[in-house]
């Protein structure tokens, strides 16, 4: 799979990813061979480029949920752009909260982990795509942390708007990527603050939920040199912590035409090493709601070998059960003895940040009865451990809530 700019597309190239219009209607399915008319349509659609399959490359397997995820990302992106255009024109973004509710109803109630795939971004559209991805991530994390629905909606709304000020920044500055000078950073900060003021001006008409503006303000002004804001309440601080983690994780793992994406496990390792800056409980919730090292992932090990993840570890994503290719042996990386000398370094990915493993290979490894029995025992043991940890966490949280309730003084008769 390779990325081809729109200007370089040729007839008979095969699409690696589907193309939808702004209403989510499928225009071109995967594996479709491009025609001259199709290339012209892609140009008119405004795409900077698309992913193309190599001539002999098989079509990678995708689940229905994966395909729907890409479809809804497209729909949400165009709806967000419409609302941001209205804010730019000083008009009421009437459907913004409706968009946030749609994300909440779809991704704020999931009872399983999600394959969080990314879309290709350029400096021209990263604001919309980044904001949608962060909105989905915050919905997932809030659900995992059992955040109240009203606060969850407030955070999703904040996630959709907090980067609005980037729309005021010229594309020439954004194209510098990480090569920004100090005056460029000051210029961007000024426009982010300008964006906050534009959002504040329409907040009443848009009926933004409580806490939305507070969270955006905390994010925008944390790096301000001109204005210091007061410390947030506990509720706002937690919501802000969630947004900070989702923002940074998405920036590191997103596909960009200027730089390759970082893998999920590398991004999580970075965030965990930066714990003073990122809330540990939020990081745990993030790893519990999306696949970091899923079954079927091909990984690089610390001994230089490659292996296949047989079973995820719900108690600790970084220590799954793997099958090493060189000797066909199974290693339980959660075993302290094994884990001391062997660990996962990174995951092998395709260009669009999906797992580089084909379905037939995965079926082959699953067909072995010994491996199946071993992985079933591993899965059962780790699930029991994860459930026990979750119960302990809920007990501690309930105990903390009880301790916060002021006790009434007893009066003697």
C-alpha positions in Angstrom: 0.0 0.0 0.0 1.3 3.4 -0.9 0.1 7.0 -0.8 -0.2 8.7 -4.2 -0.9 12.4 -4.6 -4.0 13.2 -6.7 -1.9 14.7 -9.5 0.0 11.5 -9.9 -2.9 9.1 -10.1 -3.1 6.8 -13.2 -5.9 4.7 -14.6 -6.1 1.1 -13.4 -4.6 1.9 -10.0 -6.6 0.1 -7.3 -8.1 1.9 -4.3 -6.9 0.7 -0.9 -9.6 2.6 1.0 -13.2 3.5 0.2 -14.1 7.0 -0.8 -17.4 8.6 0.6 -19.1 11.9 -0.1 -20.0 14.3 2.6 -23.3 12.4 3.3 -21.5 9.1 3.8 -22.6 7.7 0.4 -20.0 5.3 -1.0 -18.5 6.7 -4.2 -15.7 4.3 -4.8 -15.3 1.0 -3.0 -12.0 -0.6 -2.1 -10.2 -2.5 -4.8 -11.9 -0.3 -7.5 -9.7 0.3 -10.5 -9.4 4.0 -11.3 -10.6 5.4 -14.6 -9.9 8.8 -16.1 -13.4 9.9 -15.0 -12.8 8.6 -11.5 -9.5 10.5 -11.2 -11.3 13.6 -12.3 -14.0 13.1 -9.7 -11.3 12.7 -7.0 -9.7 15.9 -8.1 -13.1 17.7 -7.9 -13.7 16.2 -4.5 -10.7 18.0 -3.2 -8.7 15.0 -2.0 -4.9 15.7 -1.8 -4.2 12.1 -2.5 -5.4 8.5 -1.8 -3.9 5.1 -0.8 -3.3 2.7 -3.6 -2.7 -1.0 -3.5 0.4 -2.4 -5.1 -0.2 -4.4 -8.3 0.0 -7.8 -6.7 -1.1 -6.7 -3.2 -4.2 -8.5 -1.8 -7.1 -6.5 -0.4 -6.5 -6.2 3.4 -9.4 -7.5 5.5 -11.6 -5.0 7.3 -14.5 -5.6 9.6 -17.9 -3.9 9.2 -17.2 -1.8 12.2 -13.9 -0.6 10.6 -15.6 0.4 7.4 -18.4 2.2 9.3 -15.8 4.0 11.4 -14.3 5.5 8.2 -17.7 6.3 6.8 -18.8 8.2 10.0 -15.4 10.0 10.2 -16.1 11.5 6.7 -19.7 12.5 7.6 -18.7 14.0 10.9 -15.8 15.9 9.3 -18.0 17.7 6.8 -20.6 18.5 9.4 -17.9 20.0 11.6 -16.6 22.1 8.7 -20.1 23.5 8.1 -20.3 24.5 11.8 -16.8 26.0 11.8 -17.6 28.0 8.7 -20.6 29.5 10.5 -18.5 30.5 13.5 -16.0 32.1 11.1 -18.9 34.2 9.7 -20.0 35.1 13.2 -23.2 32.9 12.8 -24.8 30.3 15.1 -23.4 26.8 14.6 -26.9 25.4 15.2 -26.0 21.7 14.6 -22.8 21.6 16.6 -24.3 20.1 19.7 -26.3 17.7 17.6 -23.0 16.5 16.1 -21.5 16.1 19.5 -24.6 14.1 20.6 -24.2 11.8 17.5 -20.6 11.0 18.4 -21.7 10.4 22.1 -24.5 8.1 21.1 -22.3 6.0 18.8 -18.9 6.0 20.6 -19.7 7.0 24.1 -21.6 3.7 24.9 -19.4 1.0 23.4 -19.0 -2.2 25.4 -15.8 -3.3 23.5 -12.5 -2.0 22.3 -12.4 -0.1 19.0 -9.9 -0.3 16.2 -9.0 3.4 16.0 -7.9 3.9 12.4 -6.7 7.3 11.2 -7.4 9.4 8.1 -4.7 11.1 6.0 -4.3 14.8 6.9 -2.8 17.9 5.3 -2.4 21.4 6.7 -5.6 22.3 4.8 -7.9 19.8 6.6 -6.1 18.7 9.7 -8.3 20.9 12.0 -11.5 19.1 11.0 -10.1 15.6 11.0 -8.1 16.0 14.2 -11.0 17.5 16.0 -13.3 14.7 15.0 -10.8 12.0 16.0 -10.2 13.7 19.4 -14.0 14.0 19.9 -14.4 10.2 19.3 -11.4 9.5 21.6 -12.8 11.6 24.4 -16.2 9.9 24.0 -14.5 6.5 24.4 -12.4 7.5 27.4 -15.4 9.1 29.2 -17.4 6.0 28.7 -14.5 3.9 30.1 -14.2 6.2 33.1 -17.9 6.3 33.7 -18.1 10.1 33.3 -21.6 11.5 33.6 -23.4 11.9 30.2 -23.8 15.7 30.5 -20.1 16.1 31.3 -19.2 13.7 28.5 -21.3 15.8 26.0 -19.5 19.0 27.3 -16.1 17.4 26.7 -17.0 16.1 23.2 -18.3 19.6 22.3 -15.0 21.1 23.6 -13.0 18.6 21.6 -14.7 19.7 18.4 -14.0 23.4 19.0 -10.7 23.9 20.9 -8.5 23.9 17.8 -10.8 26.3 15.9 -8.2 29.1 16.1 -5.9 27.2 13.7 -8.3 28.2 10.9 -7.0 31.8 11.2 -3.4 30.6 10.7 -2.0 30.8 7.1 -1.3 27.5 5.5 2.3 28.5 4.9 2.9 28.6 8.7 1.1 25.3 9.2 3.1 23.6 6.5 6.3 24.2 8.6 5.1 21.3 10.8 7.6 20.9 13.7 10.0 23.5 12.2 8.2 26.4 13.8 10.2 29.4 15.0 9.3 31.1 18.3 7.5 33.9 16.5 5.4 31.3 14.6 4.4 29.7 17.9 3.5 33.1 19.3 1.4 33.8 16.2 -0.4 30.5 16.5 -1.1 31.1 20.2 -2.5 34.5 19.4 -4.9 33.0 16.8 -5.9 30.2 19.2 -6.9 32.8 21.7 -8.7 34.7 18.9 -10.6 31.5 18.2 -11.6 31.1 21.8 -13.1 34.6 21.8 -15.1 33.7 18.6 -16.4 30.6 20.2 -17.3 32.5 23.4 -19.3 35.0 21.3 -21.6 32.3 19.9 -21.7 30.0 23.0 -25.2 31.1 24.2 -26.8 30.9 20.7 -25.2 27.5 20.1 -26.4 26.3 23.6 -23.0 24.8 24.4 -23.1 22.5 27.4 -21.9 23.6 30.8 -18.1 23.2 31.2 -17.4 23.3 27.4 -16.0 26.9 27.4 -14.1 26.2 30.7 -12.3 23.2 29.2 -11.5 25.1 26.0 -10.2 28.0 28.0 -7.9 25.7 30.1 -6.5 24.1 26.9 -6.0 27.4 25.0 -4.5 29.5 27.8 -2.2 27.0 29.4 0.6 28.3 27.1 -0.4 31.9 27.0 2.2 34.5 27.9 -0.4 37.3 28.2 -3.1 35.9 30.4 -3.1 33.6 33.4 -6.4 32.0 34.2 -7.5 30.7 37.6 -7.2 27.1 38.6 -10.1 24.9 37.3 -12.6 23.1 39.4 -12.0 19.3 39.9 -14.6 18.5 37.2 -13.0 20.8 34.7 -9.6 19.6 35.6 -10.5 16.0 34.9 -12.2 16.8 31.6 -9.2 18.9 30.6 -6.8 16.0 31.4 -8.9 13.7 29.2 -8.7 16.2 26.3 -4.9 16.6 26.7 -4.3 12.9 26.4 -6.7 12.4 23.4 -5.1 15.4 21.7 -1.5 14.3 22.1 -2.3 10.6 21.2 -4.1 11.6 18.0 -1.4 14.0 16.9 1.3 11.3 17.3 -0.6 8.5 15.6 -2.3 10.5 12.8 -1.2 10.0 9.2 0.3 13.2 7.8 1.8 13.9 4.4 4.8 15.5 6.1 5.7 12.8 8.5 5.0 9.1 9.1 2.6 8.2 12.1 3.8 6.8 15.3 2.4 3.4 16.3 -0.1 3.2 19.1 2.2 1.4 21.5 5.0 3.9 20.8 2.6 6.8 21.5 1.4 5.1 24.7 5.0 4.6 25.9 5.7 8.3 25.3 2.6 9.4 27.2 3.4 7.0 30.1 6.9 8.3 30.4 5.5 11.8 30.5 3.2 11.0 33.4 3.6 14.3 35.3 2.0 15.9 32.2 -0.6 13.3 31.5 -3.2 11.8 34.0 -2.4 8.2 34.7 -6.0 7.2 35.1 -6.9 8.7 31.7 -4.0 6.8 30.1 -5.3 3.6 31.5 -8.8 4.3 30.3 -7.4 5.0 26.8 -5.6 1.7 26.7 -8.8 -0.1 27.8 -11.0 1.4 25.1 -8.9 1.0 21.9 -6.7 -1.8 20.6 -3.0 -1.1 21.2 -1.6 -4.6 20.6 -4.6 -6.5 19.2 -4.7 -10.2 18.4 -3.1 -10.7 15.0 -0.6 -7.8 15.3 2.9 -8.5 14.0 5.4 -7.0 16.5 9.1 -6.4 16.9 10.6 -7.9 20.1 13.5 -6.6 22.2 15.7 -9.6 21.1 15.5 -8.5 17.4 12.9 -11.2 16.6 9.4 -10.8 15.2 6.3 -12.3 16.6 2.5 -12.6 16.3 0.2 -11.4 19.1 -2.0 -14.4 19.9 -4.1 -12.9 22.7 -4.3 -9.4 24.1 -3.7 -8.9 27.7 -6.7 -6.9 29.1 -4.8 -6.3 32.4 -1.7 -4.8 30.7 -1.7 -4.2 26.9 2.1 -4.2 26.8 2.5 -7.8 27.9 0.4 -10.0 25.6 0.9 -13.6 24.6 3.0 -13.9 21.5 4.1 -16.5 19.0 7.7 -16.1 17.9 8.2 -16.7 14.2 11.7 -18.1 14.4 11.0 -21.0 16.7 7.2 -21.3 16.7 7.2 -21.1 20.5 4.6 -19.2 22.6 5.8 -16.6 25.1 3.6 -15.1 27.9 5.1 -11.7 28.3 3.1 -11.1 31.5 5.2 -13.8 33.2 7.7 -11.9 35.3 10.6 -14.2 34.3 9.9 -14.0 30.6 8.9 -10.3 30.6 12.2 -9.4 32.3 14.2 -10.4 29.2 11.7 -10.0 26.4 9.3 -7.2 25.6 7.5 -5.7 22.6 9.4 -2.8 21.0 7.0 -1.7 18.3 4.3 -2.9 16.0 4.6 -3.5 12.3 2.1 -1.2 10.5 0.9 -0.5 7.0 1.2 3.1 5.7 -2.3 4.0 6.9 -1.4 2.8 10.4 -3.3 -0.5 10.2 -1.9 -3.8 11.4 0.2 -5.6 8.8 -1.3 -9.1 9.0 -3.6 -10.9 6.6 -6.6 -12.9 7.6 -5.5 -16.2 6.3 -2.2 -16.1 8.3 -4.2 -15.3 11.4 -6.5 -18.3 10.7 -3.5 -20.5 10.3 -2.1 -19.7 13.7 -5.5 -20.0 15.4 -6.0 -23.5 13.9 -3.4 -25.2 16.1 -5.2 -26.9 18.9 -2.3 -26.5 21.4 -2.1 -22.8 20.7 -5.9 -22.5 21.0 -6.0 -24.2 24.4 -3.1 -22.2 25.7 -4.5 -18.9 24.5 -7.9 -19.7 26.0 -6.3 -20.3 29.4 -4.3 -17.1 29.1 -7.4 -15.1 28.0 -9.5 -16.5 30.9 -6.8 -15.7 33.5 -6.1 -12.2 32.2 -9.8 -11.4 32.0 -10.3 -12.5 35.6 -7.4 -10.3 36.6 -8.7 -7.3 34.7 -12.2 -7.7 36.2 -10.6 -8.0 39.7 -8.6 -4.8 39.1 -11.8 -3.0 37.8 -13.7 -4.0 40.9 -10.9 -2.8 43.2 -10.9 0.5 41.3 -14.6 0.9 41.7 -14.4 0.1 45.4 -11.7 2.7 46.0 -13.7 5.3 44.0 -16.8 4.6 46.0 -14.9 4.8 49.3 -13.4 8.1 48.2 -16.8 9.5 47.4 -18.1 8.4 50.9 -15.2 10.1 52.5 -16.0 13.4 50.7 -19.6 13.4 52.2 -19.6 15.5 55.4 -20.7 13.6 58.4 -23.5 15.0 60.5 -22.6 15.6 64.2 -24.5 13.5 66.7 -26.3 15.3 69.4 -26.6 13.8 72.8 -30.1 13.9 74.4 
